[in-house]
């Protein structure tokens, strides 16, 4: 009788033990990310016709510091236990120029094969988006970063991130307080480099 009880308990516990050891990685992920951005380098090159008719060609490149913020929603796919690819969309400020709606693809690589454990990761993020201003234009954006993931459960993860962000945008141009019409602009590029600190919740 005692042997039968042991065998019965073993049979009951085997499926539970099997699930714990062979816990599958969720295929699809989604979540939200919030970040603080510290812009440390900025530059621009403009070329346009002033209201008086002459051509103006200002440019400037300098180190400085401006605080911005960003927020994203993301939808991803776990290729395997160590690799994820995801689409990101949200809202972000670009220096003092304007806000933008960035859209990007992020590829993430995690250390270790056990997705139930806390682990480090690295990522690269490339994309475009639309600037929010009188004459919306496309932007280009890229990130290169790393972080640490805390596993709260099989599906729920908390990430802490740090990254380098580079942006190419096209802000409105003002000359002595007057905005230059879009058809009077020959060149309008602005660049900035920043460090970003963020936190993300993935489900």
Backbone as a chain_set.jsonl record, in Angstrom:
{"seq": "XXXXXXXXXXXXXXXXXXXXXXXXXXXXXXXXXXXXXXXXXXXXXXXXXXXXXXXXXXXXXXXXXXXXXXXXXXXXXXXXXXXXXXXXXXXXXXXXXXXXXXXXXXXXXXXXXXXXXXXXXXXXXXXXXXXXXXXXXXXXXXXXXXXXXXXXXXXXXXXXXXXXXXXXXXXXXXXXXXXXXXXXXXXXXXXXXXXXXXXXXXX", "coords": {"N": [[0.826, -1.207, 0.0], [1.911, 1.214, 0.801], [3.896, 1.498, -1.13], [2.309, 1.783, -3.4], [1.121, 4.274, -2.891], [3.35, 5.95, -3.048], [4.082, 5.593, -5.732], [1.765, 6.602, -6.946], [1.801, 9.324, -6.111], [4.164, 10.08, -7.361], [3.467, 9.842, -10.07], [1.558, 11.881, -10.201], [3.11, 14.151, -9.702], [4.98, 14.226, -11.733], [4.079, 15.492, -14.265], [3.949, 18.161, -13.387], [6.588, 18.69, -12.628], [7.803, 18.335, -15.1], [6.716, 20.446, -16.588], [7.833, 22.61, -15.261], [10.552, 22.297, -15.76], [10.719, 22.349, -18.525], [9.649, 24.737, -19.363], [8.125, 26.596, -21.776], [9.162, 29.241, -23.968], [7.329, 32.239, -24.231], [5.781, 33.049, -27.306], [4.863, 35.504, -28.418], [5.193, 38.924, -27.468], [4.352, 41.868, -25.596], [4.226, 45.312, -24.49], [5.196, 48.214, -22.504], [7.289, 51.129, -22.538], [9.285, 53.561, -20.871], [11.278, 56.504, -20.91], [14.11, 58.577, -20.024], [15.845, 61.207, -21.564], [18.999, 62.492, -22.214], [20.294, 64.95, -23.98], [23.422, 65.536, -25.384], [24.956, 66.484, -27.447], [24.614, 68.502, -30.311], [23.679, 69.513, -33.605], [23.261, 71.511, -36.597], [22.413, 72.21, -40.029], [21.398, 74.581, -42.145], [19.925, 75.893, -45.108], [18.589, 78.502, -46.856], [16.258, 80.853, -48.359], [16.066, 84.131, -47.343], [13.398, 86.404, -46.275], [14.001, 88.811, -47.529], [15.207, 88.02, -49.833], [17.858, 87.163, -50.178], [20.325, 84.51, -49.957], [20.766, 82.343, -47.172], [22.997, 80.554, -45.107], [23.313, 79.043, -42.492], [25.099, 77.193, -39.951], [25.796, 74.984, -37.232], [27.529, 73.287, -34.625], [27.678, 71.757, -31.563], [28.527, 71.003, -28.112], [26.245, 70.437, -25.506], [23.485, 70.509, -23.143], [20.36, 69.078, -22.879], [17.248, 68.164, -21.546], [15.009, 65.56, -22.302], [12.071, 63.46, -22.907], [10.588, 60.192, -23.409], [8.173, 57.793, -24.59], [6.9, 54.539, -25.194], [5.029, 51.95, -26.901], [5.203, 48.456, -27.453], [5.376, 45.595, -29.604], [6.271, 42.286, -29.89], [8.254, 39.413, -31.006], [9.46, 36.367, -29.901], [12.18, 34.883, -31.114], [13.763, 32.786, -30.244], [14.926, 31.487, -27.078], [16.843, 33.378, -26.572], [16.713, 35.527, -28.325], [14.927, 38.325, -29.577], [12.63, 40.085, -31.617], [11.103, 43.179, -32.241], [8.455, 45.581, -32.775], [8.305, 49.039, -32.316], [6.495, 51.901, -31.213], [5.675, 55.274, -30.486], [5.89, 58.308, -28.568], [8.052, 61.102, -28.576], [10.333, 63.644, -27.507], [12.43, 65.87, -29.327], [15.206, 67.374, -28.642], [15.022, 70.912, -28.414], [13.433, 71.278, -30.518], [10.973, 69.948, -31.564], [8.167, 67.696, -31.01], [7.874, 64.178, -31.739], [6.633, 61.289, -33.519], [7.944, 58.377, -33.231], [8.739, 55.363, -35.023], [9.933, 52.119, -34.943], [12.141, 49.248, -35.41], [13.31, 46.81, -33.243], [16.039, 44.781, -32.329], [16.872, 42.347, -30.034], [19.221, 40.753, -27.922], [19.634, 38.291, -25.525], [21.478, 37.254, -22.609], [22.348, 33.933, -21.698], [20.241, 30.966, -21.642], [17.985, 30.505, -20.167], [14.949, 31.766, -19.79], [13.518, 32.283, -17.541], [15.144, 33.273, -15.622], [16.871, 36.125, -14.167], [18.658, 38.363, -16.303], [21.247, 39.783, -18.431], [21.131, 41.977, -21.327], [21.539, 43.035, -24.76], [20.86, 45.484, -27.33], [19.773, 46.682, -30.581], [18.327, 49.347, -32.331], [16.456, 50.597, -34.928], [14.895, 53.051, -36.984], [12.195, 55.166, -38.215], [9.918, 57.896, -38.506], [7.457, 60.49, -37.774], [7.634, 63.972, -37.584], [6.121, 66.256, -35.282], [4.83, 69.082, -36.173], [4.279, 72.237, -37.896], [4.768, 71.757, -40.628], [4.889, 68.605, -41.156], [7.524, 66.209, -41.257], [9.597, 63.424, -42.255], [11.659, 61.594, -39.95], [14.841, 60.195, -38.936], [16.006, 57.64, -36.828], [18.071, 56.051, -34.367], [19.223, 53.537, -32.074], [21.54, 52.196, -29.735], [22.092, 49.889, -27.314], [22.054, 48.539, -23.929], [21.028, 46.424, -21.165], [19.313, 45.259, -18.16], [17.379, 42.505, -17.295], [14.703, 41.664, -15.211], [13.089, 38.837, -14.194], [9.825, 38.449, -13.55], [7.806, 36.627, -13.791], [6.751, 33.82, -15.829], [5.716, 35.148, -18.057], [5.892, 37.885, -17.517], [8.108, 40.573, -17.454], [10.585, 42.815, -16.188], [12.421, 45.489, -17.299], [15.503, 47.276, -17.22], [17.087, 49.87, -18.831], [19.772, 51.271, -20.798], [20.958, 53.491, -23.239], [22.544, 54.681, -26.271], [21.424, 57.295, -28.273], [20.749, 58.455, -31.545], [19.614, 61.003, -33.714], [18.193, 62.211, -36.717], [16.653, 65.025, -37.909], [14.236, 67.484, -39.135], [13.749, 70.502, -38.407], [11.453, 73.336, -37.98], [12.424, 76.421, -39.492], [13.538, 79.513, -38.324], [14.005, 82.949, -38.934], [15.191, 85.801, -37.699], [12.895, 85.842, -36.08], [10.842, 85.247, -37.854], [9.135, 82.58, -39.46], [10.524, 80.527, -41.914], [9.103, 79.844, -45.034], [8.252, 76.567, -46.283], [8.793, 76.135, -49.009], [10.895, 77.819, -49.48], [13.121, 76.734, -48.472], [16.208, 75.179, -48.852], [17.95, 73.383, -47.679], [17.715, 71.514, -44.714], [18.695, 70.215, -42.073], [19.029, 68.648, -38.939], [20.85, 67.377, -36.218], [21.174, 65.21, -33.408], [22.789, 63.856, -30.511], [22.378, 61.572, -27.839], [22.081, 60.271, -24.478], [20.152, 57.709, -23.09], [18.034, 56.724, -20.447], [16.016, 54.132, -19.287], [12.943, 52.372, -18.406], [11.116, 49.371, -18.671], [8.163, 47.432, -19.106], [7.347, 44.231, -19.864], [5.078, 41.929, -21.222]], "CA": [[0.0, 0.0, 0.0], [2.812, 2.355, 0.882], [4.539, 1.615, -2.439], [1.299, 2.307, -4.331], [0.974, 5.721, -2.621], [4.541, 6.623, -3.582], [3.956, 5.573, -7.199], [0.673, 7.51, -7.297], [2.292, 10.704, -5.948], [5.176, 10.318, -8.403], [2.742, 10.062, -11.324], [0.92, 13.192, -10.133], [4.111, 15.222, -9.697], [5.782, 14.231, -12.958], [3.716, 16.543, -15.203], [4.302, 19.473, -12.833], [8.044, 18.826, -12.748], [8.112, 18.479, -16.515], [6.381, 21.807, -17.028], [8.774, 23.561, -14.666], [11.865, 22.194, -16.376], [10.638, 22.602, -19.962], [8.755, 25.875, -19.541], [8.369, 27.158, -23.094], [9.258, 30.695, -24.076], [6.157, 32.803, -24.925], [6.143, 33.449, -28.66], [4.583, 36.915, -28.653], [5.344, 39.795, -26.301], [3.945, 43.262, -25.756], [4.479, 46.051, -23.264], [5.38, 49.667, -22.549], [8.624, 51.593, -22.135], [9.4, 54.981, -20.582], [12.689, 56.834, -20.851], [14.645, 59.933, -19.88], [16.857, 61.438, -22.586], [19.91, 63.614, -21.986], [20.982, 65.323, -25.22], [24.717, 66.128, -25.035], [25.598, 67.064, -28.634], [23.604, 68.88, -31.298], [24.179, 70.274, -34.741], [22.3, 71.73, -37.678], [22.865, 72.88, -41.245], [20.251, 75.122, -42.868], [20.173, 76.736, -46.271], [17.266, 78.984, -47.236], [16.156, 82.227, -48.837], [15.449, 85.043, -46.375], [12.297, 87.179, -46.856], [14.552, 89.875, -48.366], [15.611, 87.452, -51.112], [19.226, 86.637, -50.223], [20.497, 83.14, -49.449], [21.381, 82.227, -45.844], [23.521, 79.204, -44.947], [23.855, 78.883, -41.138], [25.362, 75.854, -39.435], [26.354, 75.014, -35.882], [27.713, 71.99, -33.988], [28.144, 72.097, -30.215], [28.161, 70.212, -26.954], [25.273, 71.135, -24.667], [22.683, 69.536, -22.412], [18.913, 69.305, -22.888], [16.5, 67.0, -21.061], [13.794, 65.164, -23.024], [11.453, 62.219, -22.43], [10.005, 59.374, -24.459], [7.309, 56.695, -24.14], [6.633, 53.637, -26.31], [4.382, 50.65, -26.81], [5.909, 47.551, -28.352], [4.845, 44.26, -29.891], [7.44, 41.545, -30.336], [8.224, 37.969, -31.25], [10.647, 35.669, -29.422], [12.703, 33.936, -32.095], [14.093, 31.664, -29.367], [15.076, 31.937, -25.693], [17.859, 34.429, -26.452], [16.574, 36.578, -29.327], [13.589, 38.898, -29.754], [12.49, 41.193, -32.562], [9.876, 43.868, -31.845], [8.108, 46.87, -33.374], [8.082, 50.064, -31.296], [5.874, 53.155, -31.646], [5.39, 56.089, -29.306], [6.06, 59.752, -28.699], [9.333, 61.514, -28.022], [10.768, 65.01, -27.788], [13.756, 65.98, -29.933], [15.844, 68.589, -28.163], [14.016, 71.973, -28.264], [12.853, 71.472, -31.837], [9.575, 69.543, -31.676], [7.887, 66.309, -30.638], [7.809, 63.291, -32.893], [6.064, 59.947, -33.341], [8.909, 57.441, -33.827], [8.377, 53.968, -35.264], [11.214, 51.44, -35.174], [12.29, 47.814, -35.198], [14.396, 46.558, -32.285], [16.526, 43.415, -32.199], [17.448, 42.19, -28.698], [19.884, 39.473, -27.633], [19.741, 38.069, -24.088], [22.504, 36.305, -22.168], [21.773, 32.736, -21.084], [19.114, 30.343, -22.328], [16.85, 30.345, -19.255], [14.198, 33.024, -19.774], [12.915, 32.448, -16.224], [16.142, 33.883, -14.746], [17.303, 37.493, -14.456], [19.795, 38.297, -17.217], [21.653, 40.965, -19.182], [20.81, 41.942, -22.753], [21.959, 44.143, -25.618], [19.888, 45.684, -28.402], [19.947, 47.721, -31.598], [16.99, 49.843, -32.673], [16.53, 51.478, -36.091], [13.555, 53.38, -37.461], [11.858, 56.471, -38.767], [8.814, 58.509, -37.777], [6.931, 61.762, -38.268], [7.754, 65.088, -36.648], [4.873, 66.959, -34.996], [5.056, 70.507, -36.374], [3.399, 72.803, -38.916], [5.006, 70.967, -41.839], [5.468, 67.325, -40.715], [8.516, 65.571, -42.116], [10.126, 62.174, -41.724], [12.907, 61.619, -39.197], [15.57, 58.931, -38.828], [16.464, 57.473, -35.454], [18.752, 54.799, -34.076], [19.669, 53.338, -30.698], [22.4, 51.071, -29.429], [22.056, 49.888, -25.863], [22.127, 47.332, -23.13], [20.177, 46.534, -19.998], [19.184, 44.112, -17.275], [15.988, 42.043, -17.221], [14.266, 40.946, -14.021], [11.985, 37.958, -14.549], [8.806, 38.426, -12.509], [7.073, 35.385, -14.005], [6.998, 33.292, -17.174], [5.314, 36.113, -19.086], [6.084, 39.28, -17.106], [9.512, 40.939, -17.265], [10.876, 44.22, -15.911], [13.72, 45.803, -17.9], [16.175, 48.545, -16.998], [17.84, 50.056, -20.07], [20.597, 52.447, -21.077], [21.297, 53.439, -24.661], [22.961, 55.868, -27.026], [20.422, 57.583, -29.303], [21.087, 59.444, -32.566], [18.414, 61.401, -34.453], [18.255, 63.193, -37.804], [15.321, 65.602, -38.07], [14.131, 68.677, -39.991], [12.911, 71.434, -37.645], [11.072, 74.608, -38.61], [13.515, 77.399, -39.495], [13.136, 80.89, -38.031], [15.015, 83.956, -39.265], [14.777, 87.038, -37.024], [11.535, 85.698, -35.567], [9.891, 84.833, -38.901], [9.337, 81.221, -39.934], [10.791, 80.45, -43.344], [8.193, 78.896, -45.704], [8.867, 75.312, -46.695], [9.269, 76.214, -50.397], [12.081, 78.677, -49.517], [14.19, 76.007, -47.786], [17.004, 74.296, -49.702], [18.54, 72.34, -46.827], [17.218, 71.656, -43.353], [19.057, 69.027, -41.313], [19.453, 68.83, -37.557], [21.29, 66.112, -35.651], [21.565, 65.241, -32.002], [23.215, 62.631, -29.853], [21.875, 61.586, -26.47], [22.051, 59.066, -23.667], [18.782, 57.474, -22.618], [17.812, 55.777, -19.359], [14.612, 53.754, -19.377], [12.379, 51.211, -17.717], [10.095, 48.78, -19.523], [7.421, 46.292, -18.602], [6.995, 43.357, -20.988], [4.139, 40.858, -20.856]], "C": [[0.866, 1.265, 0.0], [3.487, 2.598, -0.466], [3.578, 2.202, -3.471], [1.111, 3.805, -4.149], [2.141, 6.508, -3.201], [4.472, 6.704, -5.102], [2.893, 6.558, -7.662], [1.108, 8.975, -7.203], [3.319, 11.058, -7.018], [4.525, 10.622, -9.745], [2.093, 11.445, -11.349], [1.925, 14.326, -10.275], [4.92, 15.307, -10.974], [5.382, 15.313, -13.945], [4.094, 17.932, -14.711], [5.786, 19.721, -12.977], [8.458, 19.036, -14.191], [7.824, 19.868, -17.02], [7.385, 22.808, -16.496], [10.119, 23.524, -15.379], [11.841, 22.574, -17.855], [9.666, 23.74, -20.277], [9.074, 26.55, -20.876], [8.411, 28.679, -23.046], [8.005, 31.222, -24.776], [6.572, 33.307, -26.305], [5.969, 34.941, -28.887], [4.687, 37.707, -27.352], [4.766, 41.171, -26.625], [4.18, 43.982, -24.437], [4.663, 47.527, -23.511], [6.765, 50.014, -22.031], [8.605, 53.104, -21.925], [10.875, 55.317, -20.443], [12.969, 58.315, -20.634], [15.798, 60.085, -20.852], [17.692, 62.661, -22.215], [20.699, 63.899, -23.251], [22.289, 66.032, -24.864], [25.438, 66.746, -26.237], [24.534, 67.33, -29.683], [24.249, 69.676, -32.424], [23.105, 70.477, -35.778], [23.004, 72.397, -38.857], [21.62, 73.278, -42.021], [20.731, 75.911, -44.08], [18.814, 77.169, -46.814], [17.361, 80.417, -47.769], [15.426, 83.058, -47.786], [14.313, 85.817, -47.055], [12.784, 88.293, -47.784], [15.088, 89.358, -49.701], [17.005, 86.878, -51.168], [19.285, 85.246, -49.573], [21.226, 83.172, -48.11], [21.798, 80.774, -45.653], [24.131, 79.02, -43.544], [24.099, 77.423, -40.783], [26.02, 75.98, -38.073], [26.441, 73.585, -35.345], [28.307, 72.26, -32.612], [27.739, 71.037, -29.197], [27.266, 71.052, -26.057], [24.518, 70.093, -23.876], [21.224, 69.967, -22.395], [18.229, 68.023, -22.427], [15.237, 66.792, -21.89], [13.229, 63.889, -22.397], [10.856, 61.469, -23.614], [9.16, 58.264, -23.838], [6.916, 55.865, -25.355], [5.712, 52.492, -25.91], [5.104, 49.729, -27.786], [5.217, 46.21, -28.44], [5.975, 43.45, -30.494], [7.208, 40.064, -30.52], [9.539, 37.376, -30.764], [11.068, 34.623, -30.446], [13.108, 32.645, -31.398], [14.294, 32.247, -27.97], [16.022, 33.12, -25.547], [17.665, 35.608, -27.401], [15.119, 37.014, -29.49], [13.653, 40.003, -30.794], [11.132, 41.845, -32.304], [9.709, 45.178, -32.599], [7.745, 47.836, -32.251], [7.434, 51.293, -31.933], [5.521, 53.954, -30.406], [5.475, 57.563, -29.587], [7.331, 60.158, -27.981], [9.594, 62.973, -28.368], [12.169, 64.967, -28.386], [14.319, 67.356, -29.614], [14.792, 69.666, -27.898], [13.24, 72.181, -29.563], [11.351, 71.189, -31.866], [9.406, 68.156, -31.08], [7.792, 65.478, -31.913], [7.133, 61.976, -32.516], [7.018, 58.969, -34.008], [8.339, 56.036, -33.967], [9.664, 53.238, -35.627], [11.098, 49.934, -34.977], [13.497, 47.605, -34.287], [14.74, 45.068, -32.251], [17.273, 43.304, -30.88], [18.047, 40.799, -28.54], [20.117, 39.373, -26.127], [20.873, 37.093, -23.779], [21.822, 35.115, -21.5], [20.539, 32.245, -21.813], [17.866, 30.211, -21.466], [16.107, 31.661, -19.128], [13.49, 33.266, -18.444], [13.881, 33.116, -15.23], [16.386, 35.352, -15.127], [18.534, 37.425, -15.353], [20.047, 39.628, -17.912], [21.206, 40.832, -20.633], [21.407, 43.148, -23.457], [20.929, 44.29, -26.732], [20.335, 46.763, -29.369], [18.569, 48.064, -32.133], [17.138, 50.845, -33.82], [15.124, 51.794, -36.584], [13.429, 54.774, -38.018], [10.731, 57.055, -37.916], [8.413, 59.824, -38.416], [7.102, 62.823, -37.199], [6.406, 65.781, -36.497], [5.157, 68.457, -35.043], [4.161, 70.979, -37.51], [3.529, 72.055, -40.235], [5.671, 69.652, -41.439], [6.433, 66.763, -41.753], [9.017, 64.295, -41.45], [11.413, 62.418, -40.947], [13.582, 60.259, -39.329], [16.1, 58.82, -37.409], [17.119, 56.116, -35.27], [19.198, 54.747, -32.631], [20.575, 52.115, -30.628], [22.519, 51.014, -27.919], [22.164, 48.527, -25.225], [21.247, 47.522, -21.899], [20.169, 45.257, -19.181], [17.711, 43.78, -17.108], [15.756, 41.269, -15.93], [13.026, 40.139, -14.397], [11.005, 37.872, -13.378], [7.952, 37.166, -12.583], [7.419, 34.869, -15.396], [6.751, 34.346, -18.231], [5.689, 37.556, -18.763], [7.547, 39.562, -16.784], [9.626, 42.446, -17.029], [12.284, 44.515, -16.384], [14.205, 47.179, -17.468], [17.166, 48.729, -18.137], [18.691, 51.32, -20.041], [21.025, 52.369, -22.521], [21.851, 54.768, -25.154], [21.949, 56.077, -28.142], [20.918, 58.668, -30.242], [19.844, 59.722, -33.4], [18.789, 62.395, -35.55], [16.838, 63.707, -38.017], [15.397, 66.873, -38.913], [13.206, 69.685, -39.308], [12.468, 72.629, -38.483], [12.22, 75.6, -38.472], [12.937, 78.798, -39.264], [14.298, 81.832, -38.309], [14.526, 85.305, -38.748], [13.297, 86.992, -36.623], [10.496, 85.26, -36.578], [10.196, 83.409, -39.35], [9.495, 81.214, -41.448], [9.837, 79.436, -43.981], [8.944, 77.68, -46.234], [9.446, 75.396, -48.107], [10.473, 77.138, -50.562], [13.301, 77.999, -48.901], [14.884, 75.06, -48.767], [17.596, 73.122, -48.922], [18.098, 72.594, -45.392], [17.473, 70.37, -42.58], [19.485, 69.41, -39.906], [19.755, 67.462, -36.966], [21.419, 66.273, -34.142], [21.923, 63.866, -31.499], [22.805, 62.708, -28.391], [22.103, 60.244, -25.794], [20.662, 58.938, -23.092], [18.776, 56.434, -21.5], [16.334, 55.428, -19.328], [14.234, 52.571, -18.523], [11.234, 50.684, -18.565], [9.437, 47.602, -18.826], [6.95, 45.492, -19.805], [6.14, 42.21, -20.492], [4.167, 39.748, -21.902]], "O": [[0.587, 2.238, -0.701], [3.637, 3.74, -0.9], [3.973, 3.013, -4.309], [0.957, 4.534, -5.129], [1.961, 7.585, -3.77], [4.763, 7.745, -5.691], [3.086, 7.268, -8.648], [0.823, 9.771, -8.097], [3.348, 12.181, -7.521], [4.951, 11.522, -10.469], [2.076, 12.108, -12.386], [1.629, 15.347, -10.895], [5.491, 16.356, -11.273], [6.263, 16.015, -14.441], [4.507, 18.785, -15.497], [6.211, 20.801, -13.388], [9.359, 19.824, -14.476], [8.601, 20.419, -17.8], [7.752, 23.752, -17.195], [10.755, 24.558, -15.584], [12.838, 23.068, -18.382], [8.965, 23.727, -21.289], [10.192, 27.027, -21.073], [7.781, 29.312, -22.199], [7.643, 30.699, -25.83], [7.622, 33.935, -26.44], [6.835, 35.58, -29.484], [4.32, 37.224, -26.28], [4.705, 41.576, -27.786], [4.317, 43.348, -23.391], [4.334, 48.039, -24.582], [7.339, 49.303, -21.205], [7.991, 53.839, -22.698], [11.647, 54.513, -19.919], [12.177, 59.181, -21.007], [16.641, 59.195, -20.959], [17.152, 63.731, -21.936], [21.654, 63.191, -23.569], [22.276, 67.018, -24.127], [26.426, 67.459, -26.061], [23.659, 66.497, -29.921], [25.221, 70.404, -32.225], [22.143, 69.712, -35.843], [24.037, 73.049, -38.706], [20.876, 72.421, -42.498], [21.805, 76.514, -44.068], [17.988, 76.335, -47.184], [18.387, 81.086, -47.647], [14.308, 82.73, -47.388], [14.268, 85.882, -48.283], [12.077, 88.682, -48.714], [15.389, 90.145, -50.598], [17.327, 86.164, -52.117], [18.433, 84.869, -48.769], [22.182, 83.928, -47.931], [21.046, 79.861, -45.996], [25.345, 78.859, -43.424], [23.395, 76.531, -41.256], [26.714, 76.958, -37.792], [25.546, 72.772, -35.577], [29.336, 72.927, -32.506], [26.776, 70.292, -29.378], [27.507, 72.245, -25.872], [24.863, 68.912, -23.923], [20.891, 71.068, -21.958], [18.585, 66.929, -22.864], [14.489, 67.735, -22.147], [13.82, 63.313, -21.484], [10.646, 62.04, -24.685], [9.4, 57.848, -22.705], [6.631, 56.412, -26.42], [5.628, 52.118, -24.74], [5.568, 50.179, -28.834], [4.569, 45.751, -27.5], [6.576, 43.859, -31.488], [6.135, 39.533, -30.236], [10.611, 37.826, -31.167], [10.397, 33.606, -30.623], [12.836, 31.55, -31.889], [13.879, 33.375, -27.704], [16.013, 33.797, -24.519], [18.387, 36.599, -27.293], [14.206, 36.189, -29.535], [14.618, 40.766, -30.843], [10.126, 41.15, -32.164], [10.686, 45.804, -33.009], [6.978, 47.498, -31.349], [7.779, 51.678, -33.05], [5.115, 53.389, -29.39], [5.177, 58.022, -30.69], [7.653, 59.631, -26.917], [9.133, 63.472, -29.395], [12.992, 64.136, -28.004], [13.957, 68.359, -30.23], [13.784, 69.397, -27.243], [12.482, 73.142, -29.694], [10.553, 72.079, -32.158], [10.383, 67.516, -30.69], [7.65, 66.011, -33.014], [7.073, 61.605, -31.344], [6.926, 58.745, -35.215], [7.556, 55.582, -33.132], [10.403, 53.676, -36.509], [10.106, 49.423, -34.457], [14.571, 48.154, -34.53], [13.86, 44.212, -32.157], [18.202, 44.07, -30.625], [17.464, 39.802, -28.966], [20.723, 40.26, -25.526], [21.188, 36.216, -24.584], [20.819, 35.287, -20.807], [19.872, 33.006, -22.514], [16.803, 29.846, -21.969], [16.569, 32.574, -18.444], [12.922, 34.337, -18.235], [13.479, 33.481, -14.125], [16.138, 35.761, -16.262], [19.367, 36.533, -15.192], [19.168, 40.488, -17.972], [20.936, 39.732, -21.113], [21.738, 44.152, -22.827], [20.21, 43.343, -27.048], [21.147, 47.629, -29.043], [17.743, 47.18, -32.362], [17.864, 51.83, -33.694], [14.259, 50.919, -36.604], [14.418, 55.466, -38.259], [10.613, 56.734, -36.734], [8.947, 60.224, -39.451], [6.756, 62.603, -36.038], [5.64, 65.884, -37.455], [5.661, 69.032, -34.078], [3.365, 70.199, -38.033], [2.529, 71.751, -40.885], [6.899, 69.584, -41.385], [6.191, 66.834, -42.958], [8.879, 64.112, -40.241], [12.166, 63.343, -41.254], [12.968, 59.291, -39.779], [16.59, 59.801, -36.849], [16.761, 55.148, -35.94], [19.513, 55.773, -32.029], [20.399, 51.14, -31.358], [22.988, 51.966, -27.296], [22.341, 47.508, -25.893], [20.78, 48.626, -21.618], [20.904, 44.309, -19.458], [16.894, 44.654, -16.818], [16.5, 40.348, -15.595], [12.033, 40.697, -14.862], [11.32, 37.29, -12.34], [7.438, 36.692, -11.57], [8.29, 35.426, -16.066], [7.499, 34.433, -19.206], [5.792, 38.374, -19.677], [8.153, 38.885, -15.953], [8.871, 43.239, -17.591], [13.239, 43.88, -15.937], [13.423, 48.125, -17.363], [17.993, 47.853, -18.39], [18.375, 52.296, -19.359], [21.416, 51.302, -22.994], [21.655, 55.82, -24.545], [21.643, 55.141, -28.882], [21.447, 59.686, -29.795], [19.106, 58.802, -33.754], [19.597, 63.3, -35.337], [15.924, 62.925, -38.277], [16.472, 67.284, -39.348], [12.009, 69.721, -39.597], [13.023, 72.902, -39.547], [12.91, 75.619, -37.453], [11.979, 79.207, -39.92], [15.441, 81.54, -37.957], [13.578, 85.882, -39.28], [12.555, 87.958, -36.8], [9.372, 84.931, -36.198], [11.351, 83.058, -39.592], [8.702, 81.818, -42.17], [9.762, 78.293, -43.529], [10.121, 77.763, -46.585], [10.483, 74.793, -48.38], [11.022, 77.24, -51.659], [14.375, 78.594, -48.813], [14.237, 74.247, -49.427], [17.724, 72.015, -49.443], [18.104, 73.729, -44.915], [16.581, 69.532, -42.445], [20.217, 70.381, -39.711], [19.012, 66.504, -37.183], [21.74, 67.358, -33.656], [21.431, 62.85, -31.991], [22.873, 63.77, -27.773], [22.291, 59.22, -26.452], [20.06, 59.921, -22.658], [19.431, 55.396, -21.599], [15.485, 56.32, -19.341], [15.087, 51.863, -17.989], [10.462, 51.467, -19.12], [10.07, 46.875, -18.061], [6.238, 46.012, -20.664], [6.439, 41.594, -19.469], [3.446, 38.759, -21.772]]}, "num_chains": 1, "name": "protein.A"}
